[in-house]
Amino acid sequence: MNYLEAVPPAERSAVVDLAAIRHNVRHLAEIARPARLMAVVKADAYGHGALEVARAALEAGAGWLGVAHISEALALRTGGISAPLLAWLHTADSDFAAAVAANIDIGVSGWELEAVVAAARELEVPARVHLKIDTGLGRNGCPEDLWETFVGRALAYQEDGLLRVVGIFSHLAVADEPHRAETDVQLQKFRDAVAVAEDAGVDHEVRHIANTPAVLSRPDSHFDLVRVGLGMYGLSPFAGQSAAELGLRPAMTLKTTIANCKAVPAGQGVSYGLHYQTPEPTTLALVPLGYADGIPRVATGGPVMVDGEVFPVVGRIAMDQMVIDLGRTGIAGTPASFIGKEAILFGGEGAPQVEEWAQAAGSINYEIITRISGRVTRSYVDTHTGGADAEDTDKSGADAGIAAGSAAVLP
Ligand SMILES: *Cc1c(COP(=O)(O)O)cnc(C)c1O
């Protein structure tokens, strides 16, 4: 199926605007220039669909793709993606041989080096590796005191023709809080680690440490390549700054239609536990999305837009459904007239934002979009609204690392 082919209207869908993805990639790439942009499409592109987003990002000028797991990278290769592709999180069961065979770059923090070399030896194909230094996040990455030894081992393998050190990288801990000094410390440690590697003889292609918040707030973190996830999906990594203020366009709209609607008296309990009781006679509408669809169970109070008005979810969110109280704003219409009406949880003009759901759930926008489950249909639109977006059509497809033939565009 052509990825831009129209999907029939789904009963519950996450609609992804590929023009928004391309706009965000171009906008962030412009900010990062002359550094290149790696589109991070792990976790099924934060719930947006890895293949579709990868293609759109490459069309818009991303030079690299990034994922956590080799399995995610292999799925992209199977889908026809030939662009440079990095996977950085592995287990003893990760298929390093498949990665080397599929020309997937492998991020290594320590033990993986030997596993990767074993695969390269077996295949008689040199592996492409990026050495990761822990500059302070305390998760993956080689500890500072072992770095020089680690680099030395990698270089020895490189001399044996078993691998090529393509990159040196690290990850930031507090880039979403630009005032914090730890980022300065991390960047200094990164520069030091790069210097150690260069002195030892590493001739890297790319140094990379910046995620979305660092791209936006720390030009001194850009180096040769930036790894962009959240911003590409059009969301803000900063508590005090909206996506619009950052020039980003949210790509996902989560919507469904009202499944039922009825008039109820005062004192009607709503959903499991009966924690909500209608304060007065009112109209309740049933929204067929629940925690099995990825809506956090704790997010009671989250906003749902119907007919341009926003209603909070009342009572517990259940596995498949949740309830909004239409009476609260005195909305017009008979209960029957609401059945089948569009209900938007987030995304799109004037609609609630992902951040409001994050707040209702005590979480962050990253988690809300990423956890939308496979039970919700993904569909794709390509909004060419003219003006600033007219460029979206013009640059499509040019020398992107994908197969040709994506000319079909939805209205
Ligand atoms: C997920 C991830 C990113 C992307 O982070 P955003 O804040 O979404 O831009 C970058 N680098 C690594 C190592 C990651 O795990």
PDBQT file of the ligand as one rigid body, heavy atoms in Angstrom, charges set to zero:
ROOT
HETATM    1  C1  LIG A 501      14.737   9.298  22.612  1.00  0.00    +0.000 C 
HETATM    2  C2  LIG A 501      16.110   9.801  22.417  1.00  0.00    +0.000 A 
HETATM    3  C3  LIG A 501      16.345  11.006  21.730  1.00  0.00    +0.000 A 
HETATM    4  C4  LIG A 501      15.243  11.944  21.294  1.00  0.00    +0.000 C 
HETATM    5  O1  LIG A 501      14.880  12.793  22.373  1.00  0.00    +0.000 OA
HETATM    6  P1  LIG A 501      13.817  13.952  22.175  1.00  0.00    +0.000 P 
HETATM    7  O2  LIG A 501      13.829  14.688  23.456  1.00  0.00    +0.000 OA
HETATM    8  O3  LIG A 501      12.506  13.275  21.913  1.00  0.00    +0.000 OA
HETATM    9  O4  LIG A 501      14.264  14.771  21.030  1.00  0.00    +0.000 OA
HETATM   10  C5  LIG A 501      17.656  11.342  21.451  1.00  0.00    +0.000 A 
HETATM   11  N1  LIG A 501      18.679  10.558  21.844  1.00  0.00    +0.000 NA
HETATM   12  C6  LIG A 501      18.493   9.417  22.535  1.00  0.00    +0.000 A 
HETATM   13  C7  LIG A 501      19.668   8.608  22.950  1.00  0.00    +0.000 C 
HETATM   14  C8  LIG A 501      17.206   9.009  22.863  1.00  0.00    +0.000 A 
HETATM   15  O5  LIG A 501      17.024   7.889  23.565  1.00  0.00    +0.000 OA
ENDROOT
TORSDOF 0
